[in-house]
Amino acid sequence: MLKNKLIISWAILALLGCSNEEATTRIDLISPPNTAPETTENQGGNFIVKKITSETGYHINNGKVFFVNTELPNAIAAKFKVVKQYPSYAIDGVSAFWQGRKINKVNIDKWTFINRTYSKDESRVFSLNSEVIGAAPLSFKLIGNEENAIGKDASGYFAHGIKLPLETKGFKDLESLGLYKDNKKVVQLSFTNEGSKLQVLNVANPASFESVNFDYFRDSENIYFLAFDGIRILFDADKESFKAIDFGKAEDKNGIWNEDRR
């Protein structure tokens, strides 16, 4: 008889007969409710953001498994359990899911959690429901705190499941608008409805590049404003007196800047 609470070796699914040799984190598996989750909708710009306000988005109705209003046609309702610590994830004894999407190619018997973004088995690393291409599971580890989406293996760094074309020497997460750097280049990782976009920004001195605030940056040569279409140099900005006032607003001894204009 399956119990709702199981000891899982850093989220190794003991439910499925996995060993607990690497043990340590206690994870609770819970049965999904029989009613649909509560949701809210917020209008943000050009899109509507839906938020699940109940404990999990999964539920079972008439022997079928759903995530919010979408049926998971191949999920086994009788064995379906939600990972309480990370309720976007679930298992049914055969497959693993993230927000109702099947995690392909995962070996369920060797599957472990790294944090809410990353998981792995003996041969692959996953970001949410997608394989992290090029990541080595044996050396892959989280950089920073539990909520971070930055990972590292023996070959380099990953952000949100995307390999960054950066060297380990001088690597830094600028914690602003998807910017990362090493001593040779600055890159920006962004996401649209079409997918992810990784671009190298044209800055004079990546080694000294740093954030002034959310959208203003500086290096040893210039002050920059990061716009939607790329990074712009504030050519006549006074580097010594320049300071950010708010998002898209700054000042120096010669006056006020609105984005990249006086």
C-alpha positions in Angstrom: 0.0 0.0 0.0 1.5 3.3 -1.1 1.9 5.8 1.6 1.5 9.5 0.9 4.7 10.4 2.7 8.0 8.9 1.5 11.6 9.5 2.1 13.1 10.4 -1.3 16.8 10.6 -1.7 17.2 14.3 -2.7 13.9 13.6 -4.5 14.9 10.2 -5.8 11.5 8.6 -6.1 11.5 5.9 -3.5 7.9 5.3 -4.7 9.5 3.5 -7.7 12.0 1.4 -5.8 15.0 3.8 -5.9 17.8 3.6 -3.4 18.2 6.1 -0.7 22.0 6.0 -0.5 22.5 9.7 -1.3 19.7 10.6 1.0 18.8 13.6 2.9 15.9 15.7 1.8 12.4 14.7 2.9 9.8 15.1 0.1 6.1 14.5 0.6 4.0 12.9 -2.2 0.4 13.9 -2.1 -2.7 12.7 -3.9 -4.2 15.4 -6.2 -7.6 16.7 -5.3 -10.8 15.8 -7.1 -11.7 19.4 -7.9 -10.2 21.8 -10.4 -7.6 24.3 -9.0 -8.4 27.9 -8.2 -6.9 30.3 -10.7 -6.6 34.1 -11.1 -5.9 36.1 -14.3 -4.0 39.3 -14.5 -3.6 41.5 -17.5 0.1 42.3 -18.1 0.9 44.4 -21.2 -0.2 42.4 -24.2 -0.7 39.1 -22.3 -2.9 37.5 -19.7 -1.0 35.8 -16.8 -2.8 32.9 -15.2 -1.8 32.0 -11.7 -2.8 28.9 -9.8 -3.8 29.8 -6.3 -4.5 26.4 -4.9 -1.8 23.9 -3.7 -1.4 22.2 -7.1 -2.7 22.6 -10.6 -3.3 18.8 -10.9 -6.7 17.1 -10.2 -8.5 13.9 -11.0 -12.0 13.8 -12.3 -13.8 10.6 -13.3 -10.6 8.6 -13.3 -8.8 11.1 -15.6 -5.9 13.3 -14.7 -6.0 17.0 -15.5 -3.6 20.0 -15.1 -5.9 23.0 -14.7 -8.3 22.3 -17.6 -6.1 20.1 -19.8 -6.3 16.4 -19.6 -3.2 14.3 -19.4 -4.4 11.4 -21.6 -1.7 8.9 -20.8 -1.3 9.6 -17.1 -2.3 6.7 -14.7 -4.8 8.2 -12.4 -4.6 5.3 -9.8 -0.9 5.9 -9.3 -0.8 9.7 -9.8 1.0 11.7 -7.1 2.1 15.3 -6.8 5.5 16.3 -5.3 4.5 18.5 -2.4 7.7 20.4 -2.2 7.6 21.2 -6.0 3.9 20.9 -6.8 4.4 21.7 -10.5 5.9 18.2 -10.7 4.1 14.9 -10.5 4.6 11.2 -11.2 2.4 8.2 -12.0 4.8 5.3 -11.5 5.8 5.3 -15.2 6.2 9.0 -16.3 7.2 12.3 -14.8 5.4 15.6 -15.5 6.0 19.3 -15.1 2.9 21.5 -15.2 1.1 18.7 -17.1 3.9 18.4 -19.7 5.6 15.0 -19.9 9.3 15.0 -19.2 10.7 13.0 -22.1 13.6 10.7 -21.9 13.8 10.8 -18.1 14.7 7.5 -16.4 12.2 7.6 -13.6 14.2 5.1 -11.5 17.2 7.4 -11.3 15.4 10.8 -11.3 16.5 13.4 -8.7 15.7 17.0 -8.0 18.3 19.7 -7.8 15.9 22.5 -7.2 12.5 23.6 -8.6 14.1 24.4 -12.0 16.6 21.5 -12.5 16.3 17.8 -12.1 18.5 14.9 -13.5 18.9 11.2 -14.0 22.1 9.2 -14.5 22.5 10.5 -18.1 20.6 13.8 -18.5 19.9 17.1 -16.8 16.4 18.6 -17.2 15.2 22.2 -16.9 11.5 22.0 -16.0 10.3 19.6 -18.7 13.1 20.0 -21.2 16.5 18.3 -21.5 19.5 20.6 -20.9 21.5 20.0 -24.0 25.2 19.5 -23.2 24.9 19.3 -19.4 26.7 16.5 -17.6 24.6 15.1 -14.7 27.6 13.9 -12.7 29.1 17.3 -12.3 26.0 19.5 -12.7 25.2 21.6 -9.6 23.2 24.7 -8.7 24.9 28.1 -8.4 23.5 30.3 -5.7 20.4 29.8 -3.7 17.5 27.4 -4.1 15.4 29.8 -6.2 18.3 30.4 -8.7 18.1 29.1 -12.3 21.9 29.1 -12.8 23.7 25.8 -13.0 27.2 24.7 -13.7 29.0 21.5 -14.8 32.6 20.8 -15.7 32.2 22.5 -19.0 30.6 25.8 -18.1 27.5 27.6 -17.0 23.8 27.3 -17.8 20.9 29.7 -17.3 17.3 28.5 -17.4 18.5 25.4 -19.1 20.5 27.2 -21.9 24.3 26.7 -22.2 26.0 30.1 -21.9 29.0 30.8 -24.3 31.1 32.0 -21.4 34.3 31.0 -19.7 34.4 30.1 -16.1 37.1 32.7 -15.4 35.3 36.0 -14.6 31.8 34.6 -14.9 29.1 36.7 -13.2 25.4 36.7 -13.2 24.5 40.4 -13.4 21.0 39.7 -12.0 19.4 42.1 -14.4 17.5 41.5 -17.7 19.1 38.1 -18.3 22.7 39.5 -18.5 25.7 37.3 -17.8 29.4 37.9 -18.4 33.0 36.7 -18.2 36.2 38.7 -18.8 35.7 38.6 -22.6 32.1 39.1 -23.4 28.6 40.1 -22.1 25.6 38.1 -23.2 21.9 38.5 -22.8 19.4 35.6 -22.6 15.8 36.6 -23.3 12.6 34.7 -24.0 9.7 35.4 -26.3 6.7 33.5 -27.6 9.0 32.1 -30.2 11.5 30.7 -27.7 14.8 31.8 -26.2 17.3 34.3 -27.7 21.0 34.5 -26.8 23.0 37.5 -28.0 26.4 38.9 -27.3 26.3 42.6 -26.4 28.7 45.1 -27.9 30.5 46.6 -24.9 34.0 48.1 -24.7 35.3 46.3 -21.6 33.4 43.2 -20.5 35.8 42.6 -17.6 34.8 45.9 -15.9 31.1 45.8 -17.0 28.7 46.2 -14.1 25.2 47.2 -13.3 24.3 50.7 -12.2 20.7 49.7 -11.7 18.1 47.6 -13.5 18.7 49.0 -17.0 21.8 51.2 -16.8 25.3 49.7 -16.9 28.9 50.9 -17.0 32.3 49.7 -17.8 35.7 51.5 -17.7 34.9 53.3 -21.0 31.2 54.0 -21.2 27.8 54.3 -19.7 25.1 52.1 -21.3 21.3 51.8 -21.4 19.8 48.4 -22.2 16.8 48.9 -24.5 14.5 46.2 -26.0 16.5 46.3 -29.3 20.0 46.1 -27.8 22.4 48.1 -25.7 23.1 51.8 -26.3 26.0 53.9 -25.4 25.3 57.2 -23.7 28.2 59.0 -25.5 28.2 62.3 -23.6 27.3 60.9 -20.2 29.7 62.0 -17.4 31.0 58.8 -15.9 32.0 60.3 -12.6 28.7 61.9 -11.6 26.3 59.5 -13.4 23.7 57.8 -11.2 20.4 56.0 -11.8 17.3 57.6 -10.3 14.6 55.1 -11.4 13.9 52.6 -14.1 14.8 54.3 -17.4 15.8 57.5 -15.6 19.2 58.8 -14.5 21.2 61.9 -14.0 24.8 63.3 -14.2 26.2 66.8 -13.6 24.9 67.9 -17.0 21.3 67.0 -16.5 18.6 64.3 -16.6 18.6 61.2 -18.8 15.4 59.5 -19.9 16.5 56.1 -21.1 19.3 57.0 -23.5 18.3 60.6 -24.3 18.7 63.9 -22.5 
